[in-house]
Amino acid sequence: MKLIGGFGSPFVRRVAASLNLLGLDWEHEAVAVFDNPDAVRKHNPLVRVPTVVLDDGEPLVESYAILDALDEIAGDTKRLIPASGAARRKVMQLTAVATGSMDKAVWAYYEYRFHPAEKVHEPWVEHNEAQVLGGLGYLDGIAKAAGKGWLAGTDRISQADVSATVALGFANRARPNLGASEKFPNLAAFAARCEAMDEFSSVKP
Ligand SMILES: N[C@@H](CCC(=O)N[C@@H](CS)C(=O)NCC(=O)O)C(=O)O
């Protein structure tokens, strides 16, 4: 299968690290969506990344839906989101906080990237940045409680761990002014542990 989109996108990167952790065969098409929208549009009417194209040409869009499909393809012994019950809820909820932080960091970043300087609305940037900090601060508390374990208390790495790690890295790159790693040392130490794994280090932004 093919993963379309650059690893600078946290949504693409969480799919890439997940593909590695699931042990699936994949190739990368590092399309910059704003520079080359047609390369994405032919598979995804929303013209967003990540977009995955399965070997038979079937396109998958939206990282949640992509990861759900990949878990199913990899099978129950490898899945990163437990199939049911309290463990699934926990992983999904922590993942939602992590992806919410990604969303809000993207929104703050886009405010500068796509508006002329005189149209940037600083209170809106600050609103989004506060939400980034809220989400990462919550995950910092979870990381502290988890100690040397995984964030959702699973016996192996889960999507919560993948997405929290990617979310912190993205916040540091897109909103360095926030000093997220300094503010959240437990999450930073946890993310450093994950980033040292080949599955993450091979998909650096
Ligand atoms: N909720 C989407 C978010 C994807 C997203 O925001 N991707 C950005 C790159 S980080 C994108 O494609 N932006 C292009 C656009 O929205 O026009 C997902 O999880 O896949």
The ligand as a Gaussian input file, in Angstrom:
#p B3LYP/6-31G(d) Opt

LIG

0 1
 N       -8.672000      14.996000      10.600000
 C       -7.738000      14.810000       9.516000
 C       -6.754000      15.962000       9.529000
 C       -5.811000      15.894000       8.345000
 C       -5.168000      17.248000       8.088000
 O       -5.490000      18.272000       8.692000
 N       -4.201000      17.233000       7.166000
 C       -3.596000      18.481000       6.756000
 C       -2.084000      18.367000       6.803000
 S       -1.563000      18.355000       8.500000
 C       -4.033000      18.759000       5.334000
 O       -4.159000      17.859000       4.523000
 N       -4.293000      20.028000       5.037000
 C       -4.733000      20.435000       3.759000
 C       -6.031000      21.166000       3.832000
 O       -6.768000      20.979000       4.831000
 O       -6.342000      21.884000       2.894000
 C       -7.031000      13.471000       9.698000
 O       -6.912000      13.024000      10.860000
 O       -6.630000      12.844000       8.703000

